Amino acid sequence: MAEEGQVISVHTVAAWKEFLDKGKEPNKLIVVDFTASWCGPCRFIAPILADIAKRLPHVTFLKVDVDELDSVSKEWEVEAMPTFLFLKEGNLVDKIVGAKKEELQSIITKHASGAEKAGPLHSP
């Protein structure tokens, strides 16, 4: 398992369920990046997400390859990559389809505010 402050790749359904269970704590935010190795926009947004993850260690960042965990993608109705799901206390609270850097940052900031703050997402 990766350290806090990093994007964690989820390779099994069992690991996915374990992360979902851990995410049911009060004010716990999980950001899930549904991605694919062949997806250009996914490769574009990956380092941006990793940078955000380093700055917000209290938020859990997961990466799910849709080809590897097809059943999870279908369960969450993911039809395009990248798709970002925002889960709070185990419930879906937001969703972004596409590599939209500014929207990604603002939604993470909005939903992470209930959790411990670790400073701004970007420096002035």
N, C-alpha and C positions, 0 to 999 in steps of 0.2 A: 504494500500500500504506500502511496506517496505521502510526503510530509504535508502538514498544513500549509496553506498558501500556495498550493499548486493545483493544476487541473488533473484530476484523477481519472484515468481510463478504466472503464468498467467492462470486463470481458465475459462475465457470466450473469445469468439471470439471478442466481443466488446472491451474488455480490450486489446487483442492482436492488434487490429486495432488502438487503441488509442496510444499504445507504438510505433507502426510503424510510425504513423503520427508525433509523437514527435521526432522520430529518423531522420527526414528529414532535421534537422538543419545542417548547414555546419560543416564538420569535426566530426559529432556525430557518435560514434561507438556503435553499439548494438551487444552483443554476446548472441546468443540464444542456450540454451542447450535443445535439444529434448531428452527426457528421458522417462523411464517407471519404475514403482514401482518394477516390477519383474526382472529388469535388473541388474545383478551383476556388470559389468563394470561401469554402471551409478552410483551405490552406491560408487564405488571406487573413481571416479573422482569428485564427488559432493563436498567433503570438500576442494579439491585442487582449484576448481573453486571459492568456497566461500572465500578462502584465497586470491586469486588474486583479487576478487571483492572488498575486504576490502581495498586493496592497490591502487585501481584505481577508486575512486569515480566519476570521470568524464566520465567513461564508463558505459553504462547501461547493466546489466546482467539479462537475462530472462531465466526462466525455463518453458518448455512446456511439460506436460505429454501427450504422443502420444495417450494414451487410452482415456484421458479426452477431448482433442481437436483434434480428428481424422481428421476433415476437414482442420485444419491448417497444420497438418503433410502431408496430401495428396497434398495440395496446394504447399508446398515447397519441394515435392518429397522426403520426409524422409522415408527411407526404413530400416534403422538399427539404433540401439541405443548403445551408445549415438551418436548423430550427432550434431555438433556445426556449426551454421551458423554465419557468420560475415557480418553485414549489416552496410554500411556507407552511410549516406545521403539517406537512404531508399533502397539502391541497394546492392545486394549480391556481396561481394568482395572476400570471401573465404569460405571454407567448410572443416571440418574434420569429418571423420567417425571413431569412436572408441575412447577409453579412452587413448589418447596419450598425457601425461602430458607435455613433452618437446615441442612438436609441438604446443600444445594449448598455452603455455606460449609465444613461439616465435611469433606466428601469432597475438596474442593479442598485444604484444609489437610493432610489425611492423605496425599494423593498428591504434593503439592508439597514435602513435607518432604525428599525425596531430592534435590531441586534446591536451589539457593541460597535462603536465607531472606531475605525482605524485610520482616520484621516481622509483627505480628499482623494478621488480617483486619479486626478491629474494635477500636476504642479502648475502654478500660475506662470 
